[in-house]
Amino acid sequence: MPGKNIHVVPADNGWAVEAEGGAESRQIYTSQDEAIAAGTKRAKQEKVDLLVHSREGHISMRNSFSKDGRNTKG
């Protein structure tokens, strides 16, 4: 079964990195850049997609680290 995608999302006190479907493994960072770096590392390790959300909640960037090797930015 494939892993859950990693999301970088706005949080009350910064930016959060969390797995899709739940906040049980949520980590908080003070800047979006820090969160993206941590999320990228985690997504690469787990071979899943990284989705970065804007403050408005829209997906502003998507990188894929899955087995098929596609890497998209949007």
N, C-alpha and C positions, 0 to 999 in steps of 0.2 A: 504494500500500500504506500503510495507516495506521501511525503511529508506535507505539512500544512505550510502554505505560503506565509511569508513574513511581511508585516505591514509597519510602516512608519506613519504614525498618526499624531495629530495635535493632542496635547494633554493640558490640563489646567495650569500646571507649573512647568511646562516645557514641551518636549516631544517624547512619545513612547514608541518602543519597539515591541511588537507582540505577534504571536502566531495567530493565524486565521482561526476564527471561531471561538476565541476566548482570551481573557486577559490574565489567566493564571500565571503566565510566564512573562508578564509585562515588565519592561525595564524603562525607567524614565531618564531622560538626558536634558540638559539645559539648552542645547541648540539642536536645530534640525540637522546640521552637518555631522555632529557627534552621533546622532541617532541613525543617520544614513550609513555612516562608517560601521557602526555596530550591527545594523541590520544587514548590510552587505556581507560582513564576515559570517554572520549566522546563516544567511541564505546560501552562501557558497558551501558551508559545512554540511548543510542539510540538503543541498542540491534542489532548491525550490526557487520560486520567483520572489523578488523583492518589489513591493508596491509602496510608493511614497505618495502620501496624501497631502494636499494643500490645507491651509487653515480652514477653508470652506468645505473640506471633506472630499473634494474631487481628486482622482488619481492624477498626479502631475508627472510621474515617472514610473516606469516598470522595467526591471532588469530580470532576465531569466538566467538562472544558474542550474537549470535542470539538465538531465542527461542528454537531451537533444542539442544542447549547446547554443540555442538561439539567445540573442541578447538584444532586447528592444528597449528603446527609450521613447516615451510619448508625452 
